Amino acid sequence: MNLANLSGPSPATPQCSAKGCRADAVWVLAWNNPKLHTPDRRKTWLACDGHREHLSQFLGVRGFLKDVVTLAEWEEAAGRE
């Protein structure tokens, strides 16, 4: 069994990270787990408008959420680095 292709091909546009959602991502939720990651490390989840609040709350109650920005802002900042 080829586990690499279970989810199908990568989409052309970034998609929401919420389980089962295939909507285009609009938001980047930057987070880290302080038990696993150094303070400057940022992991990211992507969210559509409909899942931004839910995913933010999930990360927030655990103390993981560090920042929420639009995907356009995130990509622009990444281009400056």
mmJSON file of the N, C-alpha and C atoms, coordinates in Angstrom:
{"data_MODEL":{"atom_site":{
"group_PDB":["ATOM","ATOM","ATOM","ATOM","ATOM","ATOM","ATOM","ATOM","ATOM","ATOM","ATOM","ATOM","ATOM","ATOM","ATOM","ATOM","ATOM","ATOM","ATOM","ATOM","ATOM","ATOM","ATOM","ATOM","ATOM","ATOM","ATOM","ATOM","ATOM","ATOM","ATOM","ATOM","ATOM","ATOM","ATOM","ATOM","ATOM","ATOM","ATOM","ATOM","ATOM","ATOM","ATOM","ATOM","ATOM","ATOM","ATOM","ATOM","ATOM","ATOM","ATOM","ATOM","ATOM","ATOM","ATOM","ATOM","ATOM","ATOM","ATOM","ATOM","ATOM","ATOM","ATOM","ATOM","ATOM","ATOM","ATOM","ATOM","ATOM","ATOM","ATOM","ATOM","ATOM","ATOM","ATOM","ATOM","ATOM","ATOM","ATOM","ATOM","ATOM","ATOM","ATOM","ATOM","ATOM","ATOM","ATOM","ATOM","ATOM","ATOM","ATOM","ATOM","ATOM","ATOM","ATOM","ATOM","ATOM","ATOM","ATOM","ATOM","ATOM","ATOM","ATOM","ATOM","ATOM","ATOM","ATOM","ATOM","ATOM","ATOM","ATOM","ATOM","ATOM","ATOM","ATOM","ATOM","ATOM","ATOM","ATOM","ATOM","ATOM","ATOM","ATOM","ATOM","ATOM","ATOM","ATOM","ATOM","ATOM","ATOM","ATOM","ATOM","ATOM","ATOM","ATOM","ATOM","ATOM","ATOM","ATOM","ATOM","ATOM","ATOM","ATOM","ATOM","ATOM","ATOM","ATOM","ATOM","ATOM","ATOM","ATOM","ATOM","ATOM","ATOM","ATOM","ATOM","ATOM","ATOM","ATOM","ATOM","ATOM","ATOM","ATOM","ATOM","ATOM","ATOM","ATOM","ATOM","ATOM","ATOM","ATOM","ATOM","ATOM","ATOM","ATOM","ATOM","ATOM","ATOM","ATOM","ATOM","ATOM","ATOM","ATOM","ATOM","ATOM","ATOM","ATOM","ATOM","ATOM","ATOM","ATOM","ATOM","ATOM","ATOM","ATOM","ATOM","ATOM","ATOM","ATOM","ATOM","ATOM","ATOM","ATOM","ATOM","ATOM","ATOM","ATOM","ATOM","ATOM","ATOM","ATOM","ATOM","ATOM","ATOM","ATOM","ATOM","ATOM","ATOM","ATOM","ATOM","ATOM","ATOM","ATOM","ATOM","ATOM","ATOM","ATOM","ATOM","ATOM","ATOM","ATOM","ATOM","ATOM","ATOM","ATOM","ATOM","ATOM","ATOM","ATOM","ATOM","ATOM","ATOM","ATOM"],
"id":[1,2,3,4,5,6,7,8,9,10,11,12,13,14,15,16,17,18,19,20,21,22,23,24,25,26,27,28,29,30,31,32,33,34,35,36,37,38,39,40,41,42,43,44,45,46,47,48,49,50,51,52,53,54,55,56,57,58,59,60,61,62,63,64,65,66,67,68,69,70,71,72,73,74,75,76,77,78,79,80,81,82,83,84,85,86,87,88,89,90,91,92,93,94,95,96,97,98,99,100,101,102,103,104,105,106,107,108,109,110,111,112,113,114,115,116,117,118,119,120,121,122,123,124,125,126,127,128,129,130,131,132,133,134,135,136,137,138,139,140,141,142,143,144,145,146,147,148,149,150,151,152,153,154,155,156,157,158,159,160,161,162,163,164,165,166,167,168,169,170,171,172,173,174,175,176,177,178,179,180,181,182,183,184,185,186,187,188,189,190,191,192,193,194,195,196,197,198,199,200,201,202,203,204,205,206,207,208,209,210,211,212,213,214,215,216,217,218,219,220,221,222,223,224,225,226,227,228,229,230,231,232,233,234,235,236,237,238,239,240,241,242,243],
"type_symbol":["N","C","C","N","C","C","N","C","C","N","C","C","N","C","C","N","C","C","N","C","C","N","C","C","N","C","C","N","C","C","N","C","C","N","C","C","N","C","C","N","C","C","N","C","C","N","C","C","N","C","C","N","C","C","N","C","C","N","C","C","N","C","C","N","C","C","N","C","C","N","C","C","N","C","C","N","C","C","N","C","C","N","C","C","N","C","C","N","C","C","N","C","C","N","C","C","N","C","C","N","C","C","N","C","C","N","C","C","N","C","C","N","C","C","N","C","C","N","C","C","N","C","C","N","C","C","N","C","C","N","C","C","N","C","C","N","C","C","N","C","C","N","C","C","N","C","C","N","C","C","N","C","C","N","C","C","N","C","C","N","C","C","N","C","C","N","C","C","N","C","C","N","C","C","N","C","C","N","C","C","N","C","C","N","C","C","N","C","C","N","C","C","N","C","C","N","C","C","N","C","C","N","C","C","N","C","C","N","C","C","N","C","C","N","C","C","N","C","C","N","C","C","N","C","C","N","C","C","N","C","C","N","C","C","N","C","C","N","C","C","N","C","C"],
"label_atom_id":["N","CA","C","N","CA","C","N","CA","C","N","CA","C","N","CA","C","N","CA","C","N","CA","C","N","CA","C","N","CA","C","N","CA","C","N","CA","C","N","CA","C","N","CA","C","N","CA","C","N","CA","C","N","CA","C","N","CA","C","N","CA","C","N","CA","C","N","CA","C","N","CA","C","N","CA","C","N","CA","C","N","CA","C","N","CA","C","N","CA","C","N","CA","C","N","CA","C","N","CA","C","N","CA","C","N","CA","C","N","CA","C","N","CA","C","N","CA","C","N","CA","C","N","CA","C","N","CA","C","N","CA","C","N","CA","C","N","CA","C","N","CA","C","N","CA","C","N","CA","C","N","CA","C","N","CA","C","N","CA","C","N","CA","C","N","CA","C","N","CA","C","N","CA","C","N","CA","C","N","CA","C","N","CA","C","N","CA","C","N","CA","C","N","CA","C","N","CA","C","N","CA","C","N","CA","C","N","CA","C","N","CA","C","N","CA","C","N","CA","C","N","CA","C","N","CA","C","N","CA","C","N","CA","C","N","CA","C","N","CA","C","N","CA","C","N","CA","C","N","CA","C","N","CA","C","N","CA","C","N","CA","C","N","CA","C","N","CA","C","N","CA","C","N","CA","C","N","CA","C","N","CA","C"],
"label_alt_id":[null,null,null,null,null,null,null,null,null,null,null,null,null,null,null,null,null,null,null,null,null,null,null,null,null,null,null,null,null,null,null,null,null,null,null,null,null,null,null,null,null,null,null,null,null,null,null,null,null,null,null,null,null,null,null,null,null,null,null,null,null,null,null,null,null,null,null,null,null,null,null,null,null,null,null,null,null,null,null,null,null,null,null,null,null,null,null,null,null,null,null,null,null,null,null,null,null,null,null,null,null,null,null,null,null,null,null,null,null,null,null,null,null,null,null,null,null,null,null,null,null,null,null,null,null,null,null,null,null,null,null,null,null,null,null,null,null,null,null,null,null,null,null,null,null,null,null,null,null,null,null,null,null,null,null,null,null,null,null,null,null,null,null,null,null,null,null,null,null,null,null,null,null,null,null,null,null,null,null,null,null,null,null,null,null,null,null,null,null,null,null,null,null,null,null,null,null,null,null,null,null,null,null,null,null,null,null,null,null,null,null,null,null,null,null,null,null,null,null,null,null,null,null,null,null,null,null,null,null,null,null,null,null,null,null,null,null,null,null,null,null,null,null],
"label_comp_id":["MET","MET","MET","ASN","ASN","ASN","LEU","LEU","LEU","ALA","ALA","ALA","ASN","ASN","ASN","LEU","LEU","LEU","SER","SER","SER","GLY","GLY","GLY","PRO","PRO","PRO","SER","SER","SER","PRO","PRO","PRO","ALA","ALA","ALA","THR","THR","THR","PRO","PRO","PRO","GLN","GLN","GLN","CYS","CYS","CYS","SER","SER","SER","ALA","ALA","ALA","LYS","LYS","LYS","GLY","GLY","GLY","CYS","CYS","CYS","ARG","ARG","ARG","ALA","ALA","ALA","ASP","ASP","ASP","ALA","ALA","ALA","VAL","VAL","VAL","TRP","TRP","TRP","VAL","VAL","VAL","LEU","LEU","LEU","ALA","ALA","ALA","TRP","TRP","TRP","ASN","ASN","ASN","ASN","ASN","ASN","PRO","PRO","PRO","LYS","LYS","LYS","LEU","LEU","LEU","HIS","HIS","HIS","THR","THR","THR","PRO","PRO","PRO","ASP","ASP","ASP","ARG","ARG","ARG","ARG","ARG","ARG","LYS","LYS","LYS","THR","THR","THR","TRP","TRP","TRP","LEU","LEU","LEU","ALA","ALA","ALA","CYS","CYS","CYS","ASP","ASP","ASP","GLY","GLY","GLY","HIS","HIS","HIS","ARG","ARG","ARG","GLU","GLU","GLU","HIS","HIS","HIS","LEU","LEU","LEU","SER","SER","SER","GLN","GLN","GLN","PHE","PHE","PHE","LEU","LEU","LEU","GLY","GLY","GLY","VAL","VAL","VAL","ARG","ARG","ARG","GLY","GLY","GLY","PHE","PHE","PHE","LEU","LEU","LEU","LYS","LYS","LYS","ASP","ASP","ASP","VAL","VAL","VAL","VAL","VAL","VAL","THR","THR","THR","LEU","LEU","LEU","ALA","ALA","ALA","GLU","GLU","GLU","TRP","TRP","TRP","GLU","GLU","GLU","GLU","GLU","GLU","ALA","ALA","ALA","ALA","ALA","ALA","GLY","GLY","GLY","ARG","ARG","ARG","GLU","GLU","GLU"],
"label_asym_id":["A","A","A","A","A","A","A","A","A","A","A","A","A","A","A","A","A","A","A","A","A","A","A","A","A","A","A","A","A","A","A","A","A","A","A","A","A","A","A","A","A","A","A","A","A","A","A","A","A","A","A","A","A","A","A","A","A","A","A","A","A","A","A","A","A","A","A","A","A","A","A","A","A","A","A","A","A","A","A","A","A","A","A","A","A","A","A","A","A","A","A","A","A","A","A","A","A","A","A","A","A","A","A","A","A","A","A","A","A","A","A","A","A","A","A","A","A","A","A","A","A","A","A","A","A","A","A","A","A","A","A","A","A","A","A","A","A","A","A","A","A","A","A","A","A","A","A","A","A","A","A","A","A","A","A","A","A","A","A","A","A","A","A","A","A","A","A","A","A","A","A","A","A","A","A","A","A","A","A","A","A","A","A","A","A","A","A","A","A","A","A","A","A","A","A","A","A","A","A","A","A","A","A","A","A","A","A","A","A","A","A","A","A","A","A","A","A","A","A","A","A","A","A","A","A","A","A","A","A","A","A","A","A","A","A","A","A","A","A","A","A","A","A"],
"label_entity_id":["1","1","1","1","1","1","1","1","1","1","1","1","1","1","1","1","1","1","1","1","1","1","1","1","1","1","1","1","1","1","1","1","1","1","1","1","1","1","1","1","1","1","1","1","1","1","1","1","1","1","1","1","1","1","1","1","1","1","1","1","1","1","1","1","1","1","1","1","1","1","1","1","1","1","1","1","1","1","1","1","1","1","1","1","1","1","1","1","1","1","1","1","1","1","1","1","1","1","1","1","1","1","1","1","1","1","1","1","1","1","1","1","1","1","1","1","1","1","1","1","1","1","1","1","1","1","1","1","1","1","1","1","1","1","1","1","1","1","1","1","1","1","1","1","1","1","1","1","1","1","1","1","1","1","1","1","1","1","1","1","1","1","1","1","1","1","1","1","1","1","1","1","1","1","1","1","1","1","1","1","1","1","1","1","1","1","1","1","1","1","1","1","1","1","1","1","1","1","1","1","1","1","1","1","1","1","1","1","1","1","1","1","1","1","1","1","1","1","1","1","1","1","1","1","1","1","1","1","1","1","1","1","1","1","1","1","1","1","1","1","1","1","1"],
"label_seq_id":[1,1,1,2,2,2,3,3,3,4,4,4,5,5,5,6,6,6,7,7,7,8,8,8,9,9,9,10,10,10,11,11,11,12,12,12,13,13,13,14,14,14,15,15,15,16,16,16,17,17,17,18,18,18,19,19,19,20,20,20,21,21,21,22,22,22,23,23,23,24,24,24,25,25,25,26,26,26,27,27,27,28,28,28,29,29,29,30,30,30,31,31,31,32,32,32,33,33,33,34,34,34,35,35,35,36,36,36,37,37,37,38,38,38,39,39,39,40,40,40,41,41,41,42,42,42,43,43,43,44,44,44,45,45,45,46,46,46,47,47,47,48,48,48,49,49,49,50,50,50,51,51,51,52,52,52,53,53,53,54,54,54,55,55,55,56,56,56,57,57,57,58,58,58,59,59,59,60,60,60,61,61,61,62,62,62,63,63,63,64,64,64,65,65,65,66,66,66,67,67,67,68,68,68,69,69,69,70,70,70,71,71,71,72,72,72,73,73,73,74,74,74,75,75,75,76,76,76,77,77,77,78,78,78,79,79,79,80,80,80,81,81,81],
"pdbx_PDB_ins_code":[null,null,null,null,null,null,null,null,null,null,null,null,null,null,null,null,null,null,null,null,null,null,null,null,null,null,null,null,null,null,null,null,null,null,null,null,null,null,null,null,null,null,null,null,null,null,null,null,null,null,null,null,null,null,null,null,null,null,null,null,null,null,null,null,null,null,null,null,null,null,null,null,null,null,null,null,null,null,null,null,null,null,null,null,null,null,null,null,null,null,null,null,null,null,null,null,null,null,null,null,null,null,null,null,null,null,null,null,null,null,null,null,null,null,null,null,null,null,null,null,null,null,null,null,null,null,null,null,null,null,null,null,null,null,null,null,null,null,null,null,null,null,null,null,null,null,null,null,null,null,null,null,null,null,null,null,null,null,null,null,null,null,null,null,null,null,null,null,null,null,null,null,null,null,null,null,null,null,null,null,null,null,null,null,null,null,null,null,null,null,null,null,null,null,null,null,null,null,null,null,null,null,null,null,null,null,null,null,null,null,null,null,null,null,null,null,null,null,null,null,null,null,null,null,null,null,null,null,null,null,null,null,null,null,null,null,null,null,null,null,null,null,null],
"Cartn_x":[0.843,0.0,0.888,0.582,1.334,0.676,1.238,0.655,0.803,1.759,1.995,0.84,0.065,-0.987,-2.394,-2.537,-3.866,-4.788,-4.264,-5.113,-5.254,-4.663,-4.767,-3.709,-3.764,-2.751,-2.892,-1.808,-1.841,-2.687,-3.505,-4.331,-3.473,-3.963,-3.238,-3.255,-4.341,-4.428,-4.48,-3.898,-3.919,-5.346,-5.552,-6.884,-6.922,-8.111,-8.363,-7.874,-7.301,-6.788,-7.857,-9.071,-10.128,-10.472,-10.7,-10.978,-12.164,-11.926,-12.97,-13.263,-12.667,-12.929,-11.985,-12.514,-11.704,-11.791,-12.282,-12.413,-11.033,-10.943,-9.692,-9.346,-8.088,-7.62,-7.566,-7.939,-7.889,-6.999,-6.886,-6.192,-5.052,-4.015,-2.922,-2.944,-3.01,-2.948,-1.558,-0.739,0.633,0.602,1.244,1.192,2.46,2.63,3.655,3.258,3.736,3.529,4.808,4.754,5.983,6.646,5.92,6.531,7.374,7.129,7.825,8.718,8.364,9.031,9.751,10.817,11.495,10.552,10.719,9.79,9.66,10.716,10.656,10.091,9.881,9.352,7.861,7.416,6.0,5.538,4.538,3.834,2.625,2.017,0.867,-0.268,-1.453,-2.676,-3.295,-3.96,-4.664,-6.163,-6.879,-8.313,-9.084,-10.281,-11.221,-11.943,-12.762,-13.5,-14.385,-14.966,-15.889,-15.24,-13.959,-13.282,-12.24,-12.009,-10.984,-11.236,-12.437,-12.737,-12.613,-13.142,-13.083,-11.633,-10.829,-9.436,-8.65,-8.951,-8.295,-8.618,-9.879,-10.273,-9.591,-9.526,-8.877,-7.432,-6.698,-5.301,-5.189,-6.094,-6.044,-6.234,-7.199,-7.442,-6.27,-5.437,-4.252,-3.017,-3.176,-2.056,-1.068,-1.5,-0.606,-0.661,-1.79,-1.976,-1.089,-0.336,0.573,0.135,-0.468,-0.837,-1.846,-2.702,-3.639,-3.528,-3.165,-3.033,-3.643,-3.924,-4.441,-3.337,-3.745,-2.781,-1.949,-2.579,-1.845,-0.76,-1.067,-0.063,1.083,0.747,1.756,2.702,2.123,2.947,3.802,3.256,4.026,5.206,4.971,6.049,7.105,6.68,7.618,8.476,7.913,8.649,9.721,9.571,10.55,11.73,11.586,12.665,13.766],
"Cartn_y":[-1.175,0.0,1.236,2.212,3.446,4.486,4.698,5.625,7.077,7.371,8.754,9.315,8.495,8.989,8.75,8.448,8.186,9.381,10.574,11.757,12.337,11.731,12.212,13.254,13.819,14.794,16.081,16.818,18.103,19.084,19.874,20.856,22.003,22.66,23.786,24.989,25.165,26.247,25.637,26.3,25.764,25.562,24.464,24.134,24.18,24.361,24.4,23.116,23.243,22.1,21.378,21.921,21.271,19.923,18.925,17.569,17.567,17.026,16.882,18.124,19.241,20.489,20.591,20.96,21.136,22.566,23.478,24.88,25.521,26.534,27.275,27.948,27.915,28.554,30.063,30.775,32.228,32.701,31.885,32.237,31.281,31.8,30.989,31.123,29.985,29.95,29.442,30.333,29.972,29.532,28.392,27.836,27.076,26.767,25.818,25.187,23.988,23.27,23.455,24.226,24.511,23.286,22.186,20.955,20.261,20.6,19.939,20.861,22.138,23.059,24.176,24.674,25.844,27.043,28.07,29.212,29.924,29.923,30.625,29.784,28.5,27.619,27.861,27.897,28.066,26.962,26.243,25.296,26.062,25.59,26.311,25.374,25.87,25.27,26.32,25.874,26.775,26.657,27.763,27.748,28.545,28.06,28.828,29.787,30.674,31.594,30.84,29.738,28.987,28.226,27.915,27.127,27.912,29.165,29.951,30.002,30.328,30.47,29.133,28.075,26.752,26.29,26.388,25.964,26.871,28.167,29.095,28.746,28.424,28.043,26.747,25.775,24.495,24.723,25.521,25.796,26.723,27.684,28.669,28.083,27.177,26.614,25.767,25.315,24.531,25.417,26.708,27.632,27.544,26.988,26.795,27.942,28.629,29.634,30.844,31.232,32.376,33.542,33.269,34.349,33.842,34.751,34.458,35.603,35.277,36.28,35.721,36.608,36.129,35.38,34.484,33.73,34.68,35.726,36.702,37.394,37.779,38.419,37.462,36.194,35.188,34.974,34.849,34.633,35.851,37.048,38.27,38.347,38.024,38.044,36.995,35.823,34.763,35.173,35.958,36.42,37.438,38.119,39.117,38.5,37.255,36.606,36.09],
"Cartn_z":[0.0,0.0,0.0,-0.851,-0.931,-0.02,1.163,2.128,1.704,0.865,0.448,-0.361,-1.036,-1.909,-1.374,-0.092,0.453,0.359,0.505,0.474,-0.932,-1.912,-3.281,-3.583,-4.773,-5.166,-4.359,-4.253,-3.556,-4.357,-3.662,-4.376,-4.912,-5.952,-6.535,-5.597,-4.849,-3.874,-2.484,-1.494,-0.132,0.373,1.091,1.597,3.116,3.639,5.072,5.733,6.936,7.683,8.496,8.574,9.337,8.701,9.544,9.074,8.102,6.923,5.92,5.104,5.427,4.698,3.508,2.38,1.173,0.642,1.49,1.084,0.979,0.15,0.018,1.342,1.704,2.931,2.745,3.793,3.812,4.963,6.002,7.234,7.53,8.183,8.706,10.221,10.908,12.358,12.729,13.265,13.648,15.112,15.381,16.73,17.05,18.323,18.727,20.052,20.274,21.52,22.327,23.408,24.155,24.763,24.877,25.386,24.32,23.059,21.951,21.129,21.051,20.128,20.871,20.264,20.802,20.682,21.521,21.508,20.165,19.349,18.066,16.927,17.137,16.087,15.906,14.661,14.36,13.41,13.85,12.995,12.463,11.384,10.836,10.495,10.735,10.217,9.326,8.284,7.387,7.67,7.503,7.788,6.75,6.446,5.64,6.606,6.084,6.954,7.946,7.503,8.342,9.485,9.384,10.426,11.23,10.889,11.585,13.087,13.483,14.915,15.647,15.065,15.702,15.891,14.845,14.952,15.903,15.893,16.812,18.255,18.538,19.895,20.32,19.416,19.717,20.149,19.389,19.723,20.93,21.031,22.1,23.489,23.657,24.985,25.452,24.543,24.889,25.08,24.813,24.939,23.794,22.662,21.517,20.507,20.395,19.352,19.591,18.581,18.677,17.807,16.648,15.735,14.711,14.254,13.168,12.172,10.94,9.878,8.602,7.668,6.39,5.646,4.801,3.998,3.146,2.606,1.788,2.604,3.853,4.711,5.022,5.311,5.634,4.445,3.269,2.068,1.76,1.98,1.752,2.72,3.994,4.99,4.657,4.195,3.842,2.643,1.747,0.576,0.922,2.066,2.492,3.22,3.661,4.425,3.538],
"occupancy":[1.0,1.0,1.0,1.0,1.0,1.0,1.0,1.0,1.0,1.0,1.0,1.0,1.0,1.0,1.0,1.0,1.0,1.0,1.0,1.0,1.0,1.0,1.0,1.0,1.0,1.0,1.0,1.0,1.0,1.0,1.0,1.0,1.0,1.0,1.0,1.0,1.0,1.0,1.0,1.0,1.0,1.0,1.0,1.0,1.0,1.0,1.0,1.0,1.0,1.0,1.0,1.0,1.0,1.0,1.0,1.0,1.0,1.0,1.0,1.0,1.0,1.0,1.0,1.0,1.0,1.0,1.0,1.0,1.0,1.0,1.0,1.0,1.0,1.0,1.0,1.0,1.0,1.0,1.0,1.0,1.0,1.0,1.0,1.0,1.0,1.0,1.0,1.0,1.0,1.0,1.0,1.0,1.0,1.0,1.0,1.0,1.0,1.0,1.0,1.0,1.0,1.0,1.0,1.0,1.0,1.0,1.0,1.0,1.0,1.0,1.0,1.0,1.0,1.0,1.0,1.0,1.0,1.0,1.0,1.0,1.0,1.0,1.0,1.0,1.0,1.0,1.0,1.0,1.0,1.0,1.0,1.0,1.0,1.0,1.0,1.0,1.0,1.0,1.0,1.0,1.0,1.0,1.0,1.0,1.0,1.0,1.0,1.0,1.0,1.0,1.0,1.0,1.0,1.0,1.0,1.0,1.0,1.0,1.0,1.0,1.0,1.0,1.0,1.0,1.0,1.0,1.0,1.0,1.0,1.0,1.0,1.0,1.0,1.0,1.0,1.0,1.0,1.0,1.0,1.0,1.0,1.0,1.0,1.0,1.0,1.0,1.0,1.0,1.0,1.0,1.0,1.0,1.0,1.0,1.0,1.0,1.0,1.0,1.0,1.0,1.0,1.0,1.0,1.0,1.0,1.0,1.0,1.0,1.0,1.0,1.0,1.0,1.0,1.0,1.0,1.0,1.0,1.0,1.0,1.0,1.0,1.0,1.0,1.0,1.0,1.0,1.0,1.0,1.0,1.0,1.0,1.0,1.0,1.0,1.0,1.0,1.0,1.0,1.0,1.0,1.0,1.0,1.0],
"B_iso_or_equiv":[0.0,0.0,0.0,0.0,0.0,0.0,0.0,0.0,0.0,0.0,0.0,0.0,0.0,0.0,0.0,0.0,0.0,0.0,0.0,0.0,0.0,0.0,0.0,0.0,0.0,0.0,0.0,0.0,0.0,0.0,0.0,0.0,0.0,0.0,0.0,0.0,0.0,0.0,0.0,0.0,0.0,0.0,0.0,0.0,0.0,0.0,0.0,0.0,0.0,0.0,0.0,0.0,0.0,0.0,0.0,0.0,0.0,0.0,0.0,0.0,0.0,0.0,0.0,0.0,0.0,0.0,0.0,0.0,0.0,0.0,0.0,0.0,0.0,0.0,0.0,0.0,0.0,0.0,0.0,0.0,0.0,0.0,0.0,0.0,0.0,0.0,0.0,0.0,0.0,0.0,0.0,0.0,0.0,0.0,0.0,0.0,0.0,0.0,0.0,0.0,0.0,0.0,0.0,0.0,0.0,0.0,0.0,0.0,0.0,0.0,0.0,0.0,0.0,0.0,0.0,0.0,0.0,0.0,0.0,0.0,0.0,0.0,0.0,0.0,0.0,0.0,0.0,0.0,0.0,0.0,0.0,0.0,0.0,0.0,0.0,0.0,0.0,0.0,0.0,0.0,0.0,0.0,0.0,0.0,0.0,0.0,0.0,0.0,0.0,0.0,0.0,0.0,0.0,0.0,0.0,0.0,0.0,0.0,0.0,0.0,0.0,0.0,0.0,0.0,0.0,0.0,0.0,0.0,0.0,0.0,0.0,0.0,0.0,0.0,0.0,0.0,0.0,0.0,0.0,0.0,0.0,0.0,0.0,0.0,0.0,0.0,0.0,0.0,0.0,0.0,0.0,0.0,0.0,0.0,0.0,0.0,0.0,0.0,0.0,0.0,0.0,0.0,0.0,0.0,0.0,0.0,0.0,0.0,0.0,0.0,0.0,0.0,0.0,0.0,0.0,0.0,0.0,0.0,0.0,0.0,0.0,0.0,0.0,0.0,0.0,0.0,0.0,0.0,0.0,0.0,0.0,0.0,0.0,0.0,0.0,0.0,0.0,0.0,0.0,0.0,0.0,0.0,0.0],
"pdbx_formal_charge":[null,null,null,null,null,null,null,null,null,null,null,null,null,null,null,null,null,null,null,null,null,null,null,null,null,null,null,null,null,null,null,null,null,null,null,null,null,null,null,null,null,null,null,null,null,null,null,null,null,null,null,null,null,null,null,null,null,null,null,null,null,null,null,null,null,null,null,null,null,null,null,null,null,null,null,null,null,null,null,null,null,null,null,null,null,null,null,null,null,null,null,null,null,null,null,null,null,null,null,null,null,null,null,null,null,null,null,null,null,null,null,null,null,null,null,null,null,null,null,null,null,null,null,null,null,null,null,null,null,null,null,null,null,null,null,null,null,null,null,null,null,null,null,null,null,null,null,null,null,null,null,null,null,null,null,null,null,null,null,null,null,null,null,null,null,null,null,null,null,null,null,null,null,null,null,null,null,null,null,null,null,null,null,null,null,null,null,null,null,null,null,null,null,null,null,null,null,null,null,null,null,null,null,null,null,null,null,null,null,null,null,null,null,null,null,null,null,null,null,null,null,null,null,null,null,null,null,null,null,null,null,null,null,null,null,null,null,null,null,null,null,null,null],
"auth_seq_id":[1,1,1,2,2,2,3,3,3,4,4,4,5,5,5,6,6,6,7,7,7,8,8,8,9,9,9,10,10,10,11,11,11,12,12,12,13,13,13,14,14,14,15,15,15,16,16,16,17,17,17,18,18,18,19,19,19,20,20,20,21,21,21,22,22,22,23,23,23,24,24,24,25,25,25,26,26,26,27,27,27,28,28,28,29,29,29,30,30,30,31,31,31,32,32,32,33,33,33,34,34,34,35,35,35,36,36,36,37,37,37,38,38,38,39,39,39,40,40,40,41,41,41,42,42,42,43,43,43,44,44,44,45,45,45,46,46,46,47,47,47,48,48,48,49,49,49,50,50,50,51,51,51,52,52,52,53,53,53,54,54,54,55,55,55,56,56,56,57,57,57,58,58,58,59,59,59,60,60,60,61,61,61,62,62,62,63,63,63,64,64,64,65,65,65,66,66,66,67,67,67,68,68,68,69,69,69,70,70,70,71,71,71,72,72,72,73,73,73,74,74,74,75,75,75,76,76,76,77,77,77,78,78,78,79,79,79,80,80,80,81,81,81],
"auth_comp_id":["MET","MET","MET","ASN","ASN","ASN","LEU","LEU","LEU","ALA","ALA","ALA","ASN","ASN","ASN","LEU","LEU","LEU","SER","SER","SER","GLY","GLY","GLY","PRO","PRO","PRO","SER","SER","SER","PRO","PRO","PRO","ALA","ALA","ALA","THR","THR","THR","PRO","PRO","PRO","GLN","GLN","GLN","CYS","CYS","CYS","SER","SER","SER","ALA","ALA","ALA","LYS","LYS","LYS","GLY","GLY","GLY","CYS","CYS","CYS","ARG","ARG","ARG","ALA","ALA","ALA","ASP","ASP","ASP","ALA","ALA","ALA","VAL","VAL","VAL","TRP","TRP","TRP","VAL","VAL","VAL","LEU","LEU","LEU","ALA","ALA","ALA","TRP","TRP","TRP","ASN","ASN","ASN","ASN","ASN","ASN","PRO","PRO","PRO","LYS","LYS","LYS","LEU","LEU","LEU","HIS","HIS","HIS","THR","THR","THR","PRO","PRO","PRO","ASP","ASP","ASP","ARG","ARG","ARG","ARG","ARG","ARG","LYS","LYS","LYS","THR","THR","THR","TRP","TRP","TRP","LEU","LEU","LEU","ALA","ALA","ALA","CYS","CYS","CYS","ASP","ASP","ASP","GLY","GLY","GLY","HIS","HIS","HIS","ARG","ARG","ARG","GLU","GLU","GLU","HIS","HIS","HIS","LEU","LEU","LEU","SER","SER","SER","GLN","GLN","GLN","PHE","PHE","PHE","LEU","LEU","LEU","GLY","GLY","GLY","VAL","VAL","VAL","ARG","ARG","ARG","GLY","GLY","GLY","PHE","PHE","PHE","LEU","LEU","LEU","LYS","LYS","LYS","ASP","ASP","ASP","VAL","VAL","VAL","VAL","VAL","VAL","THR","THR","THR","LEU","LEU","LEU","ALA","ALA","ALA","GLU","GLU","GLU","TRP","TRP","TRP","GLU","GLU","GLU","GLU","GLU","GLU","ALA","ALA","ALA","ALA","ALA","ALA","GLY","GLY","GLY","ARG","ARG","ARG","GLU","GLU","GLU"],
"auth_asym_id":["A","A","A","A","A","A","A","A","A","A","A","A","A","A","A","A","A","A","A","A","A","A","A","A","A","A","A","A","A","A","A","A","A","A","A","A","A","A","A","A","A","A","A","A","A","A","A","A","A","A","A","A","A","A","A","A","A","A","A","A","A","A","A","A","A","A","A","A","A","A","A","A","A","A","A","A","A","A","A","A","A","A","A","A","A","A","A","A","A","A","A","A","A","A","A","A","A","A","A","A","A","A","A","A","A","A","A","A","A","A","A","A","A","A","A","A","A","A","A","A","A","A","A","A","A","A","A","A","A","A","A","A","A","A","A","A","A","A","A","A","A","A","A","A","A","A","A","A","A","A","A","A","A","A","A","A","A","A","A","A","A","A","A","A","A","A","A","A","A","A","A","A","A","A","A","A","A","A","A","A","A","A","A","A","A","A","A","A","A","A","A","A","A","A","A","A","A","A","A","A","A","A","A","A","A","A","A","A","A","A","A","A","A","A","A","A","A","A","A","A","A","A","A","A","A","A","A","A","A","A","A","A","A","A","A","A","A","A","A","A","A","A","A"],
"auth_atom_id":["N","CA","C","N","CA","C","N","CA","C","N","CA","C","N","CA","C","N","CA","C","N","CA","C","N","CA","C","N","CA","C","N","CA","C","N","CA","C","N","CA","C","N","CA","C","N","CA","C","N","CA","C","N","CA","C","N","CA","C","N","CA","C","N","CA","C","N","CA","C","N","CA","C","N","CA","C","N","CA","C","N","CA","C","N","CA","C","N","CA","C","N","CA","C","N","CA","C","N","CA","C","N","CA","C","N","CA","C","N","CA","C","N","CA","C","N","CA","C","N","CA","C","N","CA","C","N","CA","C","N","CA","C","N","CA","C","N","CA","C","N","CA","C","N","CA","C","N","CA","C","N","CA","C","N","CA","C","N","CA","C","N","CA","C","N","CA","C","N","CA","C","N","CA","C","N","CA","C","N","CA","C","N","CA","C","N","CA","C","N","CA","C","N","CA","C","N","CA","C","N","CA","C","N","CA","C","N","CA","C","N","CA","C","N","CA","C","N","CA","C","N","CA","C","N","CA","C","N","CA","C","N","CA","C","N","CA","C","N","CA","C","N","CA","C","N","CA","C","N","CA","C","N","CA","C","N","CA","C","N","CA","C","N","CA","C","N","CA","C","N","CA","C","N","CA","C","N","CA","C","N","CA","C"],
"pdbx_PDB_model_num":[1,1,1,1,1,1,1,1,1,1,1,1,1,1,1,1,1,1,1,1,1,1,1,1,1,1,1,1,1,1,1,1,1,1,1,1,1,1,1,1,1,1,1,1,1,1,1,1,1,1,1,1,1,1,1,1,1,1,1,1,1,1,1,1,1,1,1,1,1,1,1,1,1,1,1,1,1,1,1,1,1,1,1,1,1,1,1,1,1,1,1,1,1,1,1,1,1,1,1,1,1,1,1,1,1,1,1,1,1,1,1,1,1,1,1,1,1,1,1,1,1,1,1,1,1,1,1,1,1,1,1,1,1,1,1,1,1,1,1,1,1,1,1,1,1,1,1,1,1,1,1,1,1,1,1,1,1,1,1,1,1,1,1,1,1,1,1,1,1,1,1,1,1,1,1,1,1,1,1,1,1,1,1,1,1,1,1,1,1,1,1,1,1,1,1,1,1,1,1,1,1,1,1,1,1,1,1,1,1,1,1,1,1,1,1,1,1,1,1,1,1,1,1,1,1,1,1,1,1,1,1,1,1,1,1,1,1,1,1,1,1,1,1]
}}}
